[in-house]
Amino acid sequence: MSTATIDKAAPTRKVKYGSMSRDRTWALRWSYFFLALFAMFSLLPPLYMLITSLKSSAEISAATNPWWVFHPTLSNYIEILTSNQFLRFFWNSAMVSIFVVTITMLISVPAAFALARMRFWGSATLATGVFLTYLIPETLLFLPLFKMFAAFGEFTGIPLINRWYVLLIVYPTLTVPFCTWIMIGYFASIPKELDEAAVIDGASWFQTLTRIFIPVAFPGIIAATIFAFTVSWAQFLYPLVFTTSIDQLVLPVGIITTLIKGDVFNWGQIMTGALLGAAPPLIIYAFLMDYYIAGLTAGATKG
Amino acid sequence: MVDVAFPPNRVAGAGGTRKRSSLRTALKRKSTTAFLMTLPLILLIVILVIYPAFFSLHLATLNKSMQRFVGLGNFEFLFKRDTFWLVVKQSCIFALTAVFFKALIGFIVAHFVHNIPAKGQRKWRGMLLVPWVIPPAMSTLAWLWLFDPSYSAFNYTLSFFGVGPIPWTGDAAWARFSVILVNIWVGAPFFMIMYLAALKSVPDQLYEAAAIDGANWWQRIWYVTLPMMRNIIAITTLFSLIVTFANFDIVRILTAGGPLDHTHIFATWAFRVGIEGSDVPLGASVSLFMLPILAIAAIFILRDINKRGNEA
């Protein structure tokens, strides 16, 4: 842009223009060089996971170059994918994440609609409050929640501690505030004329929401869904605190508690498990990167 | 405008008995519907966030068996322990260093991505954001393996340069470095993406004007880019400071607080004391020390929102 302006303003000074463009080329080369360096830094651990997952235990403990696979084998994958334990963790994680995403959307979309469009007593305060709740870290709440659930179990006889469904109760505290917040942003950006037209045509509030707001703000809904899924898939502290039996564990905790036995690390299997555990968010990200980024930036820029 | 649609309903409601109609009109009213729609959200926040937050204040005043009120006894006990002060120091070192470098690296990388032709930006951005997408618990395992003392890929590579084996997680200073490094690796892409979005919103004319005035690249950054990005830098730093102070996964998996409690931060020590040591009240007291940073953040954000309200 700037070079073009200078070109127009001083077409006779060819030399100057040439040096600018040479500077530009060098700036570009340096940019690519550093970007490559940073990309290497970013991709190093996942690549190393992949490299290790293709090695046999013998090759891992041999004193060979750790950055190369000399005898690639799929034995780690076969072992992990045929172990009932691992499949159980995967199944638990998938179930928890899908339920949490559903619960989150059912709570946050109507709430965001009400907060964005239907002013009522305390709605502005509530919107700010939702945002502040998002800032309260889970590391502050896990001990009181642990005691609360234990007390609830004693009082009603319904056990919550060490059951996978306890995660369905606690995960929404992490996902709902953020999803509500970004949905408020998306809903608020829809022109008022659209819902006024709908109301004039006799649509109820519910119809306005399902026929107008949800279709128009669909990118926002996808972004919120991805966020809720990623958070519930990756959460580590809550399952570590609330679940202990092998059959109730979710993937991250399961890999760490079962594959690490005492001081013996079976790195081939650990890396395979970690890679498979990282795969669902990575696959979603690969296909829906733009929604992912939209959700990420919407949360803070609208704050 | 909106109320136009509702009189028919009120007329219909008037047909019934007095009591039922008033209930029905209440239900038809906009504010009632809105309140019902937000009710699940309110219940969730009150029962599972606000109540536990106050409950942890109460927990912190109980003794270990949770039967006796000890007032500030837990805090007195904490203040006398060296480990506690070690945790305070390490939490501050960890959070401040990590956030500073995350912001710096994010800023630099965002500039590089912004520099290259728009066509290739998507690809680079995609690669650079990968650390943020992988669940931190999983990627920290990969780092733990990279740091492994005997078969470490890092030490193997360094041995070619004549650098002796480094005890990445075994020595206090190196362990502190390692947890910070992993945290930077996970968090820098977030800053990069935020700053990139902010950079794209700076109008080109400002840079052209600066170039005409003879500003060099440093002056362009200092007088144009930074002032334009001030808000986004403030808010991302604040966010990241909270999240980093409250970090758990990385430290827990990489060092579990070791060696000799030198890498414990509030969250991991609260877990060690509260869950593993089953002294829940003491653990709650430890985790309460994350509140000051939260309060500061809340004040800043509320001020920002009020300011915006006045401008609008």
Interface residues (C-beta under 8 A of the other chain):
Chain A: M1 S2 T5 A27 L28 S31 Y32 F34 L35 F38 A39 F41 S42 L43 L44 P45 P46 Y48 M49 T52 I60 S61 N65 P66 W67 L106 I107 S108 P110 A111 F113 A114 L115 M118 R119 F120 W121 S123 L126 T128 G129 V130 F131 L132 T133 L135 I136 P137 E138 T139 L140 L141 F142 L143 P144 L145 F146 K147 M148 I169 V170 P172 T173 V176 P177 T180 E196 V199 I200 G202 W205 T230 W233 A234 F236 L237 L240 V241 P252 V253 I255 I256 F265 W267 I270 M271 A274 L275 G277 A278 P281 L282 Y285 M289 Y292 I293 L296 T297 A300 T301 G303
Chain B: M1 V2 V4 A5 K30 S31 T33 A34 F35 M37 T38 P40 L41 I42 L44 I45 L48 V49 I50 Y51 P52 A53 F55 S56 L59 M66 I105 I108 V109 F112 V113 N115 I116 R122 W124 R125 G126 M127 L128 L129 V130 P131 V133 I134 P135 P136 A137 M138 S139 L141 A142 W143 W145 L146 D148 Y151 S152 A153 Y156 T157 W185 P189 F190 I193 M194 A197 D204 Y207 E208 A211 I232 I235 T236 F239 I242 V243 F245 A246 N247 F248 D249 R252 I253 F266 A267 A270 F271 G274 I275 V280 G283 A284 S287 L288 M290 L291 L294 A297 A298 I301 L302 D304 I305
